[in-house]
Amino acid sequence: MSYEEDIRQETVRRFDFLKDSFKIVRPRRLTLDVAYEKFSEVFDFLVHQGKFDILCAITGTDEGEDLGFIYHLAQESGVTLNLKTRVPKSHPVIQTITGVFPGAEIYEREIVDLFGAKVQGLRQGNRYPLTDDWPEDEHPLRKDWKPANGSGREM
């Protein structure tokens, strides 16, 4: 059995509901989709017991009715895991992970600016990457985004 399969089996043993969503893409590359209601519990397990203690990035996606968030995590061994969750666009609220990964702040600010997500627990700070005078309700990486008339802003 491979190291990746060991990780998969240990995670599924702890969280049986993940058996169909935890995939080994190829050696050292894993993907896992998890419902947001279970995200925090699974995330904590993978970071602390699974030793995925390196945050590489967080990617936001517009998936129509939902916003998706992919947390790119890695182990010292070089194994990477893309942990994906979704929330409805109608209520795009997620919790910050800066308590575990302080460097996540920059990625979470991008998610706020570019996708309009609300990140609970994210400290007040400057906008990123959009300028401070960018309209609050315009999120240019949403598929339905259209610049405000006359704003002159285009990406």
N, C-alpha and C positions, 0 to 999 in steps of 0.2 A: 504494500500500500504506500502511496506517495505521501509526502509531507502535506501537500495541499488537501489530499483526501482526509488525512488525520484532522486537519483544521475544520474541514467541512463536517465530518462526523461528530466531532466534539461540540460544535456549535448546534447542530441539529439535535444531538442528544439533550442539550440544554433547552432548545427551543424547537420542539417538534413541528410547529407550524411553518418552519423555514425549509423543510425538506425539499419542496419543489422549486424554491426560489434561490437556493444557494448553488451557484454554478462554478465549475472549474473551467475556465476559458482555455487555458493552456498552462504549462508549467509556470509557476510563480504569479499567475494572474487569476484572481477570483472576483466574482460579482455576486451581489446579494441585494434583492429587493425586499424591503420590509415596510409594512403599514406604519404610518406615522404614530399611531397609538402605541405601538411596541418599539418605536425607534430608540428611545432613550435607554430602555433596558438592554436591547441588543447592542447598541453602541457602547454602553458601559462595559458589557461583557467582553466585546471584541477588543476594546482598548486595554482593559486591565487584565483579563484572564487570557485573551487571545494574543496579547502583546502587539497589537496594531497601534503602536504608540508614536507613530510619525504621521502628521497630517501633511499631505502633499498639496492639496487644493480642495476647494469646494466649487462645483460647477452647478449653475442653475439652468433649467430647461423649461420652455413653455410647451406644454403638452395638451393644448386645447383647453379643456375644462380645469386642468390641474397645472400646478407648478411642480417641477421635479427638482430634487437636490441630490447631487452625487457627492458623497464625501470620499475622497481618494485617500486611503489610509495605507500605511506600509509598516512592515516589520524590519528590524535590523537585518534579518536574513535575506531581504530583497523581495519577499512575497508582498504583492500589493492586492488590495481589496477595494473595489468600488462599491460602497454601501449607498444604495439609492432609496429614497423615500419620496412621497408626494403629498401635497396638501391641495385642497380646492382653491382655485383662484378667487372664489367668493369669500374665502376666509384664509388668506395666505400667511398663517402665523406658525412660526417655528421657534424653538428655544435656542439660545446661543450655546455654543460649545466652548466659549472662551475660558470657562473655568477649568477645562481640561487642556485645551490648546489655546493659549493667549494669542498666538499668531493667526487664529481664525478670524480675528476682528476685521482684517482687510477684505477677506472673502465675503464675510457677512455684510459688510458695507456695500460691496458690489451687488449682492443679491437684493438689498434694499433699494439701491438706486436703479439698477437695470431691470429688475423684475417686479418691484413693488411689494416684496415680502415684508412682513413685520417680524423682526427678530427680538423676541422678548429676552430681556436681560442684557442686551447689547448696550454698553455705556454710551452716553452722549458723546458726540464727536463730529469731526468734519465729514462732509459728504465725500464719497469716493465711488467711482471715478468721475462723476459728473460735477460740474461747477456748483458753487453754492447758490447761484441765481437760476439754476435749472428748475423749471416748474415741478413742484412736489408730486403732481399726479401724472406725470409723463414718464413712462418706463420703456426705454427704447429697445429692449430685447424681448418684449412681449410681441407675439405675432400680430396682435391687433393694434399695435401702436401706430398712431398717425401724429405727426407734429402739429401743434396748435397752429391755427391760421395766423400767418404773419409772424410766427415766432422766429422764423429764419433758422431754426435748429434742425439739422439733419445729421444722421450718423453715417 
